[in-house]
Amino acid sequence: MNNIMALGNIVLIPGYMTDDRLWDDIVEPLQRHGAVLTFAQLDRGESMDEIAEQIIKNCPPTFALLGFSMGGYIARKIVQRIPERVTSLILAATSSRADSEQQRRTKASAADAVSPHSYNGLSNLSLGHSLHQDRSRDPELLQRLKSMGQRLGYDVFVRQSRLDRNADTELLAQIHCPTLVIAAKNDRMRSLLESTELQENIPDSELRVIEDCGHMIPLEQPAAFCEEIIGWLKNRQSPERN
């Protein structure tokens, strides 16, 4: 393999109640292109800031950073703290908006409604809403999502459900590393407008839209997701850009 074109270090940050199994379908293609992957965990920390600090402890000296959904909020906090170490940023199915009051209440109510004994992962109704409408009852996808929530467990569910996602739109102009924003056309959780807001406020960033896909891009359209990531990272390395 030509080492000049190897993708190098990539830190992957999953989203709400997902773990490193979220990336199962994209690991091999990324590694085939020379990626050295670090899987961030979201099971420690009482705030977004604390989670970001925990992730930084395990990051390589320099790296590309991929944040999915809630992980996109955390990824931007990492860029704010150590911008000199982040060589490029990929934000997938995420936003710079704060949670609405209704979203906060819904998550808090969900946390209050279960106990350590009754918790068994997120409900199929909730999980189905995160998928393309035509796949909202897909048993394989639902089980993959539910299993991640079950592995993370009750304590992580309560902590993540109570995290504050504060708006950081006014800080986006401070991001100066190359940035790619990836949206899903049929995302029912994060609108295309929210992705456009990220792209318009981050200097020189680019936007890609994955067709026929709901919120869970890495599970629903892993090939298209990989194609965008690999193509963009390779383009950043091409001689005419150096």
Protein Blocks (a to p, Z undefined) as FASTA:
>chain_A
ZZklpgbjadddddehiafklmmmmmmmmmmnopacddddfkecjbfklmmmmmmmmpcf
bdcdddehjlmmmmmmmmmmmmmlmmbdcdehiafbdcdfklmmmmmmmmmmpcfklpgc
jafklmmmmpcfklmmgmklmmmmmmmmmmnommlmmmmmmpccddfklmmmmpcbdcdd
dddfklckbcfklmmmmmmmmghiacdddehiafklmlmmmmlmmmmmmmmmmmmmpmkl
ZZ
